[in-house]
Amino acid sequence: MGTRVVHIEVVGKDGAALQKFYRDTFGWSLDTNNPGGYGMYRQDNGLTGGIGASNDGGPGHVTFYVNTDDPQGVLDKVSASGGRVLMPLTEVAPGTTVALFADPEGHVVGIM
């Protein structure tokens, strides 16, 4: 399968305001029927997005997630290439495993 961007997340201090902004700006329909009211966005090509409040209430960020058949192999390459693993492989839902890393300049990227 290779790798491809599969999910983009936008979080910040006021999740509801961010959701309204993206709805109003792009006309996106967001499904908030889940714990925490995380606004899920889905495109026909399989790309998903999530918009909501940051877990720690701190300043927001945008993270993109890349799908890979070898997540541990990617994390090994991250470390060897000057990045650092921020969150090891973690199952967040049945069949969904994610990890987070920082590139050499500190930009956070997820793998899924």
N, CA, C and O atoms as CSV, one atom per row, in Angstrom:
chain,resi,resn,atom,element,x,y,z
A,1,MET,N,N,0.820,-1.188,0.000
A,1,MET,CA,C,0.000,0.000,0.000
A,1,MET,C,C,0.863,1.249,0.000
A,1,MET,O,O,0.406,2.285,-0.485
A,2,GLY,N,N,2.077,1.211,0.514
A,2,GLY,CA,C,2.891,2.415,0.557
A,2,GLY,C,C,2.450,3.319,1.678
A,2,GLY,O,O,1.961,2.859,2.710
A,3,THR,N,N,2.626,4.619,1.471
A,3,THR,CA,C,2.196,5.578,2.478
A,3,THR,C,C,1.354,6.659,1.824
A,3,THR,O,O,1.551,7.001,0.658
A,4,ARG,N,N,0.413,7.192,2.591
A,4,ARG,CA,C,-0.412,8.298,2.128
A,4,ARG,C,C,-0.998,9.002,3.332
A,4,ARG,O,O,-1.189,8.393,4.385
A,5,VAL,N,N,-1.285,10.295,3.177
A,5,VAL,CA,C,-1.930,11.040,4.249
A,5,VAL,C,C,-3.372,10.543,4.353
A,5,VAL,O,O,-4.092,10.485,3.356
A,6,VAL,N,N,-3.786,10.183,5.577
A,6,VAL,CA,C,-5.127,9.635,5.772
A,6,VAL,C,C,-5.980,10.438,6.749
A,6,VAL,O,O,-7.200,10.276,6.776
A,7,HIS,N,N,-5.353,11.309,7.558
A,7,HIS,CA,C,-6.128,12.033,8.566
A,7,HIS,C,C,-5.411,13.334,8.895
A,7,HIS,O,O,-4.183,13.373,8.981
A,8,ILE,N,N,-6.176,14.385,9.076
A,8,ILE,CA,C,-5.646,15.683,9.485
A,8,ILE,C,C,-6.427,16.135,10.710
A,8,ILE,O,O,-7.654,16.043,10.736
A,9,GLU,N,N,-5.726,16.617,11.714
A,9,GLU,CA,C,-6.363,17.034,12.961
A,9,GLU,C,C,-6.054,18.501,13.245
A,9,GLU,O,O,-4.907,18.938,13.146
A,10,VAL,N,N,-7.095,19.250,13.599
A,10,VAL,CA,C,-6.945,20.651,13.997
A,10,VAL,C,C,-7.536,20.768,15.394
A,10,VAL,O,O,-8.732,20.545,15.583
A,11,VAL,N,N,-6.705,21.118,16.377
A,11,VAL,CA,C,-7.206,21.280,17.740
A,11,VAL,C,C,-6.729,22.607,18.310
A,11,VAL,O,O,-5.705,23.147,17.891
A,12,GLY,N,N,-7.485,23.121,19.266
A,12,GLY,CA,C,-7.143,24.383,19.896
A,12,GLY,C,C,-7.909,24.575,21.184
A,12,GLY,O,O,-8.577,23.658,21.661
A,13,LYS,N,N,-7.813,25.765,21.748
A,13,LYS,CA,C,-8.448,26.066,23.033
A,13,LYS,C,C,-9.965,25.979,22.968
A,13,LYS,O,O,-10.595,25.526,23.923
A,14,ASP,N,N,-10.569,26.406,21.852
A,14,ASP,CA,C,-12.027,26.437,21.715
A,14,ASP,C,C,-12.450,25.575,20.529
A,14,ASP,O,O,-12.589,26.053,19.403
A,15,GLY,N,N,-12.649,24.294,20.818
A,15,GLY,CA,C,-13.000,23.342,19.767
A,15,GLY,C,C,-14.266,23.714,19.024
A,15,GLY,O,O,-14.321,23.595,17.800
A,16,ALA,N,N,-15.287,24.163,19.743
A,16,ALA,CA,C,-16.563,24.526,19.100
A,16,ALA,C,C,-16.360,25.698,18.131
A,16,ALA,O,O,-16.932,25.702,17.041
A,17,ALA,N,N,-15.558,26.680,18.516
A,17,ALA,CA,C,-15.300,27.827,17.642
A,17,ALA,C,C,-14.520,27.397,16.399
A,17,ALA,O,O,-14.781,27.885,15.299
A,18,LEU,N,N,-13.563,26.485,16.574
A,18,LEU,CA,C,-12.822,25.977,15.417
A,18,LEU,C,C,-13.747,25.222,14.471
A,18,LEU,O,O,-13.667,25.380,13.252
A,19,GLN,N,N,-14.625,24.399,15.041
A,19,GLN,CA,C,-15.571,23.660,14.199
A,19,GLN,C,C,-16.449,24.625,13.412
A,19,GLN,O,O,-16.675,24.422,12.218
A,20,LYS,N,N,-16.945,25.669,14.064
A,20,LYS,CA,C,-17.781,26.668,13.383
A,20,LYS,C,C,-17.001,27.348,12.266
A,20,LYS,O,O,-17.528,27.551,11.173
A,21,PHE,N,N,-15.741,27.701,12.538
A,21,PHE,CA,C,-14.909,28.351,11.529
A,21,PHE,C,C,-14.795,27.486,10.280
A,21,PHE,O,O,-15.010,27.980,9.173
A,22,TYR,N,N,-14.462,26.209,10.434
A,22,TYR,CA,C,-14.269,25.342,9.271
A,22,TYR,C,C,-15.593,25.024,8.579
A,22,TYR,O,O,-15.631,24.880,7.357
A,23,ARG,N,N,-16.676,24.911,9.346
A,23,ARG,CA,C,-17.999,24.742,8.725
A,23,ARG,C,C,-18.336,25.953,7.867
A,23,ARG,O,O,-18.718,25.819,6.704
A,24,ASP,N,N,-18.189,27.153,8.465
A,24,ASP,CA,C,-18.554,28.392,7.771
A,24,ASP,C,C,-17.635,28.682,6.589
A,24,ASP,O,O,-18.092,29.148,5.545
A,25,THR,N,N,-16.349,28.411,6.750
A,25,THR,CA,C,-15.382,28.738,5.704
A,25,THR,C,C,-15.458,27.791,4.519
A,25,THR,O,O,-15.436,28.236,3.372
A,26,PHE,N,N,-15.547,26.492,4.778
A,26,PHE,CA,C,-15.489,25.503,3.708
A,26,PHE,C,C,-16.798,24.761,3.470
A,26,PHE,O,O,-16.895,23.965,2.536
A,27,GLY,N,N,-17.807,25.010,4.306
A,27,GLY,CA,C,-19.070,24.310,4.146
A,27,GLY,C,C,-18.999,22.851,4.560
A,27,GLY,O,O,-19.811,22.040,4.115
A,28,TRP,N,N,-18.041,22.510,5.403
A,28,TRP,CA,C,-17.868,21.119,5.821
A,28,TRP,C,C,-18.971,20.685,6.773
A,28,TRP,O,O,-19.424,21.458,7.617
A,29,SER,N,N,-19.390,19.450,6.626
A,29,SER,CA,C,-20.306,18.822,7.560
A,29,SER,C,C,-19.460,18.038,8.559
A,29,SER,O,O,-18.677,17.173,8.167
A,30,LEU,N,N,-19.613,18.337,9.837
A,30,LEU,CA,C,-18.818,17.681,10.871
A,30,LEU,C,C,-19.715,16.840,11.762
A,30,LEU,O,O,-20.730,17.322,12.263
A,31,ASP,N,N,-19.345,15.598,11.958
A,31,ASP,CA,C,-20.071,14.697,12.841
A,31,ASP,C,C,-19.479,14.818,14.236
A,31,ASP,O,O,-18.343,14.404,14.466
A,32,THR,N,N,-20.243,15.386,15.174
A,32,THR,CA,C,-19.766,15.557,16.552
A,32,THR,C,C,-20.442,14.587,17.515
A,32,THR,O,O,-20.383,14.773,18.731
A,33,ASN,N,N,-21.081,13.558,16.976
A,33,ASN,CA,C,-21.785,12.576,17.793
A,33,ASN,C,C,-20.794,11.527,18.307
A,33,ASN,O,O,-20.790,10.383,17.851
A,34,ASN,N,N,-19.959,11.935,19.259
A,34,ASN,CA,C,-18.963,11.048,19.849
A,34,ASN,C,C,-18.533,11.648,21.186
A,34,ASN,O,O,-18.798,12.821,21.447
A,35,PRO,N,N,-17.882,10.867,22.023
A,35,PRO,CA,C,-17.409,11.423,23.300
A,35,PRO,C,C,-16.472,12.607,23.059
A,35,PRO,O,O,-15.548,12.512,22.251
A,36,GLY,N,N,-16.700,13.698,23.741
A,36,GLY,CA,C,-15.844,14.868,23.601
A,36,GLY,C,C,-16.245,15.808,22.494
A,36,GLY,O,O,-15.688,16.900,22.382
A,37,GLY,N,N,-17.213,15.405,21.659
A,37,GLY,CA,C,-17.674,16.280,20.595
A,37,GLY,C,C,-16.639,16.573,19.523
A,37,GLY,O,O,-16.698,17.619,18.877
A,38,TYR,N,N,-15.700,15.675,19.324
A,38,TYR,CA,C,-14.676,15.806,18.287
A,38,TYR,C,C,-15.377,15.830,16.937
A,38,TYR,O,O,-16.111,14.897,16.612
A,39,GLY,N,N,-15.170,16.866,16.154
A,39,GLY,CA,C,-15.846,17.006,14.867
A,39,GLY,C,C,-15.139,16.235,13.776
A,39,GLY,O,O,-14.057,16.628,13.340
A,40,MET,N,N,-15.733,15.141,13.328
A,40,MET,CA,C,-15.133,14.307,12.281
A,40,MET,C,C,-15.607,14.755,10.903
A,40,MET,O,O,-16.799,14.959,10.672
A,41,TYR,N,N,-14.657,14.899,10.005
A,41,TYR,CA,C,-14.903,15.285,8.621
A,41,TYR,C,C,-14.428,14.138,7.733
A,41,TYR,O,O,-13.360,13.572,7.967
A,42,ARG,N,N,-15.219,13.794,6.715
A,42,ARG,CA,C,-14.843,12.695,5.823
A,42,ARG,C,C,-14.972,13.143,4.368
A,42,ARG,O,O,-15.959,13.770,3.981
A,43,GLN,N,N,-13.957,12.811,3.570
A,43,GLN,CA,C,-13.986,13.076,2.136
A,43,GLN,C,C,-14.244,11.776,1.400
A,43,GLN,O,O,-13.998,10.695,1.936
A,44,ASP,N,N,-14.736,11.876,0.183
A,44,ASP,CA,C,-15.023,10.688,-0.620
A,44,ASP,C,C,-13.779,9.853,-0.906
A,44,ASP,O,O,-13.889,8.643,-1.107
A,45,ASN,N,N,-12.600,10.471,-0.927
A,45,ASN,CA,C,-11.367,9.739,-1.229
A,45,ASN,C,C,-10.783,9.010,-0.020
A,45,ASN,O,O,-9.699,8.434,-0.114
A,46,GLY,N,N,-11.484,9.028,1.107
A,46,GLY,CA,C,-11.035,8.321,2.300
A,46,GLY,C,C,-10.294,9.170,3.308
A,46,GLY,O,O,-10.053,8.722,4.429
A,47,LEU,N,N,-9.923,10.396,2.938
A,47,LEU,CA,C,-9.242,11.275,3.893
A,47,LEU,C,C,-10.243,11.706,4.959
A,47,LEU,O,O,-11.378,12.073,4.653
A,48,THR,N,N,-9.807,11.654,6.211
A,48,THR,CA,C,-10.651,12.116,7.306
A,48,THR,C,C,-9.961,13.273,8.013
A,48,THR,O,O,-8.758,13.489,7.864
A,49,GLY,N,N,-10.739,14.002,8.775
A,49,GLY,CA,C,-10.208,15.097,9.570
A,49,GLY,C,C,-10.936,15.148,10.887
A,49,GLY,O,O,-12.060,14.663,11.011
A,50,GLY,N,N,-10.300,15.730,11.855
A,50,GLY,CA,C,-10.914,15.916,13.154
A,50,GLY,C,C,-10.636,17.320,13.649
A,50,GLY,O,O,-9.512,17.810,13.550
A,51,ILE,N,N,-11.665,17.968,14.181
A,51,ILE,CA,C,-11.537,19.329,14.683
A,51,ILE,C,C,-12.144,19.367,16.074
A,51,ILE,O,O,-13.285,18.948,16.274
A,52,GLY,N,N,-11.377,19.871,17.037
A,52,GLY,CA,C,-11.897,19.921,18.393
A,52,GLY,C,C,-10.961,20.612,19.350
A,52,GLY,O,O,-10.009,21.281,18.947
A,53,ALA,N,N,-11.248,20.440,20.624
A,53,ALA,CA,C,-10.451,21.063,21.684
A,53,ALA,C,C,-9.190,20.246,21.931
A,53,ALA,O,O,-9.206,19.020,21.829
A,54,SER,N,N,-8.099,20.931,22.254
A,54,SER,CA,C,-6.870,20.217,22.603
A,54,SER,C,C,-7.064,19.540,23.953
A,54,SER,O,O,-7.790,20.043,24.811
A,55,ASN,N,N,-6.422,18.415,24.133
A,55,ASN,CA,C,-6.589,17.647,25.368
A,55,ASN,C,C,-6.140,18.403,26.600
A,55,ASN,O,O,-6.723,18.238,27.672
A,56,ASP,N,N,-5.123,19.225,26.469
A,56,ASP,CA,C,-4.580,19.912,27.637
A,56,ASP,C,C,-5.037,21.364,27.753
A,56,ASP,O,O,-4.609,22.074,28.663
A,57,GLY,N,N,-5.913,21.817,26.830
A,57,GLY,CA,C,-6.404,23.188,26.876
A,57,GLY,C,C,-5.382,24.217,26.433
A,57,GLY,O,O,-5.630,25.421,26.505
A,58,GLY,N,N,-4.231,23.741,25.973
A,58,GLY,CA,C,-3.163,24.647,25.543
A,58,GLY,C,C,-3.379,25.148,24.127
A,58,GLY,O,O,-4.431,24.922,23.528
A,59,PRO,N,N,-2.372,25.831,23.598
A,59,PRO,CA,C,-2.492,26.356,22.240
A,59,PRO,C,C,-2.692,25.217,21.246
A,59,PRO,O,O,-2.276,24.084,21.486
A,60,GLY,N,N,-3.314,25.529,20.164
A,60,GLY,CA,C,-3.651,24.510,19.192
A,60,GLY,C,C,-2.503,24.114,18.296
A,60,GLY,O,O,-1.403,24.662,18.363
A,61,HIS,N,N,-2.798,23.146,17.456
A,61,HIS,CA,C,-1.846,22.684,16.471
A,61,HIS,C,C,-2.575,21.943,15.352
A,61,HIS,O,O,-3.738,21.566,15.491
A,62,VAL,N,N,-1.884,21.749,14.271
A,62,VAL,CA,C,-2.391,20.946,13.159
A,62,VAL,C,C,-1.434,19.781,12.983
A,62,VAL,O,O,-0.220,19.976,12.919
A,63,THR,N,N,-1.967,18.584,12.905
A,63,THR,CA,C,-1.157,17.381,12.731
A,63,THR,C,C,-1.722,16.587,11.566
A,63,THR,O,O,-2.937,16.427,11.450
A,64,PHE,N,N,-0.847,16.089,10.704
A,64,PHE,CA,C,-1.325,15.169,9.678
A,64,PHE,C,C,-0.816,13.768,10.001
A,64,PHE,O,O,0.265,13.595,10.563
A,65,TYR,N,N,-1.620,12.775,9.633
A,65,TYR,CA,C,-1.311,11.379,9.917
A,65,TYR,C,C,-1.083,10.644,8.610
A,65,TYR,O,O,-1.849,10.795,7.657
A,66,VAL,N,N,-0.021,9.846,8.572
A,66,VAL,CA,C,0.346,9.083,7.389
A,66,VAL,C,C,0.097,7.612,7.679
A,66,VAL,O,O,0.512,7.095,8.716
A,67,ASN,N,N,-0.584,6.943,6.756
A,67,ASN,CA,C,-0.819,5.510,6.880
A,67,ASN,C,C,0.408,4.770,6.378
A,67,ASN,O,O,0.978,5.129,5.347
A,68,THR,N,N,0.812,3.744,7.101
A,68,THR,CA,C,1.947,2.931,6.688
A,68,THR,C,C,1.717,1.478,7.080
A,68,THR,O,O,1.073,1.190,8.088
A,69,ASP,N,N,2.253,0.568,6.272
A,69,ASP,CA,C,2.164,-0.864,6.579
A,69,ASP,C,C,3.185,-1.281,7.635
A,69,ASP,O,O,3.074,-2.363,8.212
A,70,ASP,N,N,4.178,-0.427,7.891
A,70,ASP,CA,C,5.249,-0.755,8.829
A,70,ASP,C,C,5.485,0.400,9.801
A,70,ASP,O,O,6.503,1.086,9.714
A,71,PRO,N,N,4.548,0.615,10.727
A,71,PRO,CA,C,4.683,1.767,11.615
A,71,PRO,C,C,5.960,1.742,12.470
A,71,PRO,O,O,6.589,2.783,12.662
A,72,GLN,N,N,6.346,0.581,12.979
A,72,GLN,CA,C,7.571,0.530,13.797
A,72,GLN,C,C,8.792,0.835,12.945
A,72,GLN,O,O,9.728,1.490,13.405
A,73,GLY,N,N,8.785,0.362,11.703
A,73,GLY,CA,C,9.877,0.672,10.785
A,73,GLY,C,C,9.998,2.163,10.536
A,73,GLY,O,O,11.103,2.699,10.453
A,74,VAL,N,N,8.855,2.834,10.417
A,74,VAL,CA,C,8.878,4.296,10.239
A,74,VAL,C,C,9.445,4.966,11.475
A,74,VAL,O,O,10.273,5.870,11.362
A,75,LEU,N,N,9.011,4.533,12.665
A,75,LEU,CA,C,9.532,5.130,13.902
A,75,LEU,C,C,11.040,4.914,14.025
A,75,LEU,O,O,11.757,5.794,14.503
A,76,ASP,N,N,11.518,3.758,13.599
A,76,ASP,CA,C,12.961,3.504,13.617
A,76,ASP,C,C,13.687,4.474,12.681
A,76,ASP,O,O,14.757,4.981,13.017
A,77,LYS,N,N,13.106,4.728,11.510
A,77,LYS,CA,C,13.702,5.666,10.553
A,77,LYS,C,C,13.668,7.091,11.095
A,77,LYS,O,O,14.599,7.865,10.874
A,78,VAL,N,N,12.590,7.441,11.808
A,78,VAL,CA,C,12.487,8.773,12.407
A,78,VAL,C,C,13.675,9.008,13.330
A,78,VAL,O,O,14.360,10.025,13.226
A,79,SER,N,N,13.911,8.079,14.219
A,79,SER,CA,C,15.011,8.217,15.179
A,79,SER,C,C,16.355,8.270,14.459
A,79,SER,O,O,17.222,9.060,14.834
A,80,ALA,N,N,16.540,7.450,13.440
A,80,ALA,CA,C,17.805,7.409,12.705
A,80,ALA,C,C,18.013,8.653,11.848
A,80,ALA,O,O,19.143,8.963,11.472
A,81,SER,N,N,16.934,9.369,11.537
A,81,SER,CA,C,17.012,10.528,10.639
A,81,SER,C,C,17.015,11.859,11.373
A,81,SER,O,O,16.926,12.909,10.735
A,82,GLY,N,N,17.115,11.843,12.687
A,82,GLY,CA,C,17.199,13.091,13.440
A,82,GLY,C,C,15.901,13.555,14.062
A,82,GLY,O,O,15.856,14.630,14.660
A,83,GLY,N,N,14.837,12.767,13.938
A,83,GLY,CA,C,13.577,13.089,14.594
A,83,GLY,C,C,13.515,12.405,15.945
A,83,GLY,O,O,14.466,11.750,16.372
A,84,ARG,N,N,12.379,12.566,16.612
A,84,ARG,CA,C,12.218,11.873,17.893
A,84,ARG,C,C,10.783,11.407,18.051
A,84,ARG,O,O,9.842,12.094,17.652
A,85,VAL,N,N,10.632,10.253,18.628
A,85,VAL,CA,C,9.316,9.669,18.869
A,85,VAL,C,C,8.715,10.362,20.084
A,85,VAL,O,O,9.345,10.437,21.140
A,86,LEU,N,N,7.501,10.866,19.932
A,86,LEU,CA,C,6.797,11.540,21.033
A,86,LEU,C,C,5.801,10.612,21.716
A,86,LEU,O,O,5.602,10.685,22.929
A,87,MET,N,N,5.179,9.744,20.932
A,87,MET,CA,C,4.221,8.775,21.468
A,87,MET,C,C,4.444,7.463,20.721
A,87,MET,O,O,4.330,7.429,19.496
A,88,PRO,N,N,4.759,6.389,21.432
A,88,PRO,CA,C,4.974,5.107,20.757
A,88,PRO,C,C,3.662,4.586,20.177
A,88,PRO,O,O,2.598,5.158,20.415
A,89,LEU,N,N,3.744,3.518,19.428
A,89,LEU,CA,C,2.536,2.912,18.865
A,89,LEU,C,C,1.534,2.643,19.976
A,89,LEU,O,O,1.850,1.990,20.970
A,90,THR,N,N,0.315,3.158,19.793
A,90,THR,CA,C,-0.730,3.071,20.799
A,90,THR,C,C,-2.049,2.746,20.111
A,90,THR,O,O,-2.418,3.411,19.143
A,91,GLU,N,N,-2.757,1.747,20.590
A,91,GLU,CA,C,-4.070,1.431,20.030
A,91,GLU,C,C,-5.082,2.415,20.617
A,91,GLU,O,O,-5.290,2.437,21.830
A,92,VAL,N,N,-5.713,3.229,19.764
A,92,VAL,CA,C,-6.663,4.242,20.217
A,92,VAL,C,C,-8.106,3.821,19.991
A,92,VAL,O,O,-9.021,4.414,20.562
A,93,ALA,N,N,-8.316,2.817,19.174
A,93,ALA,CA,C,-9.635,2.233,18.913
A,93,ALA,C,C,-9.370,0.848,18.322
A,93,ALA,O,O,-8.275,0.592,17.821
A,94,PRO,N,N,-10.355,-0.045,18.374
A,94,PRO,CA,C,-10.133,-1.372,17.795
A,94,PRO,C,C,-9.685,-1.253,16.329
A,94,PRO,O,O,-10.378,-0.672,15.493
A,95,GLY,N,N,-8.520,-1.815,16.051
A,95,GLY,CA,C,-7.993,-1.795,14.688
A,95,GLY,C,C,-7.310,-0.499,14.286
A,95,GLY,O,O,-6.882,-0.370,13.139
A,96,THR,N,N,-7.194,0.473,15.196
A,96,THR,CA,C,-6.551,1.756,14.884
A,96,THR,C,C,-5.396,1.992,15.845
A,96,THR,O,O,-5.595,2.189,17.043
A,97,THR,N,N,-4.193,1.968,15.302
A,97,THR,CA,C,-2.990,2.204,16.077
A,97,THR,C,C,-2.323,3.471,15.551
A,97,THR,O,O,-2.188,3.648,14.340
A,98,VAL,N,N,-1.911,4.343,16.451
A,98,VAL,CA,C,-1.250,5.591,16.056
A,98,VAL,C,C,0.045,5.766,16.846
A,98,VAL,O,O,0.249,5.151,17.892
A,99,ALA,N,N,0.907,6.619,16.313
A,99,ALA,CA,C,2.119,7.057,17.000
A,99,ALA,C,C,2.369,8.490,16.568
A,99,ALA,O,O,1.891,8.916,15.517
A,100,LEU,N,N,3.103,9.228,17.362
A,100,LEU,CA,C,3.448,10.608,17.028
A,100,LEU,C,C,4.951,10.780,17.092
A,100,LEU,O,O,5.622,10.215,17.955
A,101,PHE,N,N,5.471,11.574,16.160
A,101,PHE,CA,C,6.886,11.904,16.197
A,101,PHE,C,C,7.074,13.362,15.825
A,101,PHE,O,O,6.186,13.995,15.254
A,102,ALA,N,N,8.247,13.883,16.159
A,102,ALA,CA,C,8.618,15.245,15.786
A,102,ALA,C,C,9.729,15.165,14.754
A,102,ALA,O,O,10.667,14.381,14.894
A,103,ASP,N,N,9.615,15.989,13.710
A,103,ASP,CA,C,10.700,16.059,12.736
A,103,ASP,C,C,11.851,16.859,13.354
A,103,ASP,O,O,11.711,17.340,14.479
A,104,PRO,N,N,12.982,17.018,12.661
A,104,PRO,CA,C,14.122,17.708,13.268
A,104,PRO,C,C,13.839,19.146,13.723
A,104,PRO,O,O,14.563,19.668,14.570
A,105,GLU,N,N,12.802,19.796,13.179
A,105,GLU,CA,C,12.458,21.155,13.609
A,105,GLU,C,C,11.314,21.192,14.608
A,105,GLU,O,O,10.876,22.272,15.004
A,106,GLY,N,N,10.822,20.022,15.023
A,106,GLY,CA,C,9.788,19.958,16.045
A,106,GLY,C,C,8.366,19.863,15.541
A,106,GLY,O,O,7.442,19.844,16.354
A,107,HIS,N,N,8.143,19.802,14.226
A,107,HIS,CA,C,6.790,19.634,13.694
A,107,HIS,C,C,6.294,18.231,14.030
A,107,HIS,O,O,7.001,17.247,13.816
A,108,VAL,N,N,5.076,18.148,14.557
A,108,VAL,CA,C,4.520,16.867,14.956
A,108,VAL,C,C,3.784,16.228,13.789
A,108,VAL,O,O,2.974,16.866,13.117
A,109,VAL,N,N,4.083,14.953,13.563
A,109,VAL,CA,C,3.462,14.160,12.509
A,109,VAL,C,C,3.005,12.859,13.138
A,109,VAL,O,O,3.676,12.323,14.020
A,110,GLY,N,N,1.862,12.345,12.688
A,110,GLY,CA,C,1.363,11.086,13.194
A,110,GLY,C,C,1.479,10.002,12.138
A,110,GLY,O,O,1.470,10.283,10.940
A,111,ILE,N,N,1.587,8.767,12.590
A,111,ILE,CA,C,1.462,7.643,11.689
A,111,ILE,C,C,0.312,6.794,12.192
A,111,ILE,O,O,0.034,6.751,13.390
A,112,MET,N,N,-0.352,6.121,11.271
A,112,MET,CA,C,-1.576,5.394,11.604
A,112,MET,C,C,-1.563,4.087,10.847
A,112,MET,O,O,-2.498,3.295,10.966
